[in-house]
C-alpha cells in the first residue's frame, strides 16, 4: 500500500492588503515558494518546510511592518552580529 503522507500539500490562505498582494506573490515566486494568486481571490501559499515559512513571514512583514519597525529590526541584527568582533 502506498503512503501518501509525503505528498500532502499544506496550503495557507494569506490575508494581505489587496494592493500589496501581487507584489507579495511575485516575491514569493522569485524565492521559489509555491503560491497562486487568482483574480479577486486571496493569496494561497504552500508551506512545505521551515524555510518557506520564514520566507513567507519575511515577505509579508516587508509590506505590513512600519518603516520604523523595519529600521529597528535591522539595527538589532547589525548590533548582534557585529558586537561579536
C-alpha positions as YAML, in Angstrom:
chain: A
units: angstrom
residues:
- id: 1
  name: UNK
  ca: [0.00, 0.00, 0.00]
- id: 2
  name: UNK
  ca: [1.37, 3.41, -1.00]
- id: 3
  name: UNK
  ca: [1.75, 6.04, 1.70]
- id: 4
  name: UNK
  ca: [0.51, 9.47, 0.74]
- id: 5
  name: UNK
  ca: [1.82, 11.29, 3.80]
- id: 6
  name: UNK
  ca: [4.81, 12.67, 1.91]
- id: 7
  name: UNK
  ca: [2.54, 14.01, -0.84]
- id: 8
  name: UNK
  ca: [0.36, 16.14, 1.42]
- id: 9
  name: UNK
  ca: [0.44, 19.79, 0.44]
- id: 10
  name: UNK
  ca: [-0.13, 22.27, 3.22]
- id: 11
  name: UNK
  ca: [-1.63, 25.40, 1.70]
- id: 12
  name: UNK
  ca: [-2.49, 28.52, 3.60]
- id: 13
  name: UNK
  ca: [-4.65, 31.46, 2.65]
- id: 14
  name: UNK
  ca: [-2.68, 34.60, 3.37]
- id: 15
  name: UNK
  ca: [-4.56, 37.77, 4.14]
- id: 16
  name: UNK
  ca: [-2.59, 40.57, 2.54]
- id: 17
  name: UNK
  ca: [-3.79, 44.02, 1.59]
- id: 18
  name: UNK
  ca: [-5.18, 43.75, -1.94]
- id: 19
  name: UNK
  ca: [-2.81, 46.50, -3.08]
- id: 20
  name: UNK
  ca: [0.25, 44.55, -1.86]
- id: 21
  name: UNK
  ca: [-0.97, 41.07, -2.76]
- id: 22
  name: UNK
  ca: [0.54, 40.96, -6.26]
- id: 23
  name: UNK
  ca: [3.95, 42.17, -5.03]
- id: 24
  name: UNK
  ca: [3.96, 39.57, -2.25]
- id: 25
  name: UNK
  ca: [3.03, 36.89, -4.80]
- id: 26
  name: UNK
  ca: [5.80, 37.95, -7.19]
- id: 27
  name: UNK
  ca: [8.44, 37.95, -4.44]
- id: 28
  name: UNK
  ca: [7.40, 34.52, -3.21]
- id: 29
  name: UNK
  ca: [7.63, 33.26, -6.80]
- id: 30
  name: UNK
  ca: [11.18, 34.68, -7.03]
- id: 31
  name: UNK
  ca: [12.04, 32.73, -3.86]
- id: 32
  name: UNK
  ca: [10.54, 29.54, -5.35]
- id: 33
  name: UNK
  ca: [7.83, 29.34, -2.69]
- id: 34
  name: UNK
  ca: [4.83, 27.64, -4.36]
- id: 35
  name: UNK
  ca: [1.88, 30.02, -4.40]
- id: 36
  name: UNK
  ca: [-1.07, 31.15, -6.50]
- id: 37
  name: UNK
  ca: [-2.85, 34.45, -6.84]
- id: 38
  name: UNK
  ca: [-6.11, 34.39, -8.83]
- id: 39
  name: UNK
  ca: [-8.15, 37.50, -9.59]
- id: 40
  name: UNK
  ca: [-10.34, 38.57, -6.66]
- id: 41
  name: UNK
  ca: [-9.11, 35.66, -4.54]
- id: 42
  name: UNK
  ca: [-6.79, 35.54, -1.53]
- id: 43
  name: UNK
  ca: [-3.16, 34.61, -1.97]
- id: 44
  name: UNK
  ca: [-2.58, 30.87, -1.50]
- id: 45
  name: UNK
  ca: [0.84, 29.75, -0.30]
- id: 46
  name: UNK
  ca: [2.18, 26.21, 0.10]
- id: 47
  name: UNK
  ca: [4.31, 25.85, 3.22]
- id: 48
  name: UNK
  ca: [6.20, 22.58, 2.98]
- id: 49
  name: UNK
  ca: [9.25, 23.34, 5.11]
- id: 50
  name: UNK
  ca: [10.54, 25.80, 7.73]
- id: 51
  name: UNK
  ca: [12.43, 27.83, 5.13]
- id: 52
  name: UNK
  ca: [9.23, 28.52, 3.20]
- id: 53
  name: UNK
  ca: [7.52, 29.59, 6.43]
- id: 54
  name: UNK
  ca: [10.29, 32.05, 7.28]
- id: 55
  name: UNK
  ca: [10.36, 33.38, 3.72]
- id: 56
  name: UNK
  ca: [6.59, 33.94, 3.80]
- id: 57
  name: UNK
  ca: [6.86, 35.70, 7.17]
- id: 58
  name: UNK
  ca: [9.70, 37.90, 5.93]
- id: 59
  name: UNK
  ca: [7.99, 38.91, 2.68]
- id: 60
  name: UNK
  ca: [4.67, 39.69, 4.37]
- id: 61
  name: UNK
  ca: [6.46, 41.63, 7.11]
- id: 62
  name: UNK
  ca: [8.16, 43.75, 4.47]
- id: 63
  name: UNK
  ca: [4.76, 45.01, 3.37]
- id: 64
  name: UNK
  ca: [2.98, 45.15, 6.73]
- id: 65
  name: UNK
  ca: [5.56, 46.41, 9.23]
- id: 66
  name: UNK
  ca: [6.06, 50.12, 9.66]
- id: 67
  name: UNK
  ca: [9.23, 51.69, 8.36]
- id: 68
  name: UNK
  ca: [10.37, 52.34, 11.95]
- id: 69
  name: UNK
  ca: [9.85, 48.67, 12.89]
- id: 70
  name: UNK
  ca: [11.93, 47.57, 9.91]
- id: 71
  name: UNK
  ca: [14.71, 50.01, 10.81]
- id: 72
  name: UNK
  ca: [14.69, 48.78, 14.42]
- id: 73
  name: UNK
  ca: [14.90, 45.14, 13.29]
- id: 74
  name: UNK
  ca: [17.87, 45.87, 11.01]
- id: 75
  name: UNK
  ca: [19.67, 47.80, 13.75]
- id: 76
  name: UNK
  ca: [19.19, 44.92, 16.20]
- id: 77
  name: UNK
  ca: [20.52, 42.41, 13.66]
- id: 78
  name: UNK
  ca: [23.56, 44.55, 12.89]
- id: 79
  name: UNK
  ca: [24.32, 45.12, 16.57]
- id: 80
  name: UNK
  ca: [24.04, 41.44, 17.46]
- id: 81
  name: UNK
  ca: [26.22, 40.43, 14.54]
- id: 82
  name: UNK
  ca: [28.99, 42.99, 14.90]
- id: 83
  name: UNK
  ca: [29.22, 43.09, 18.70]
- id: 84
  name: UNK
  ca: [30.87, 39.66, 18.47]
- id: 85
  name: UNK
  ca: [34.02, 41.17, 16.95]
...
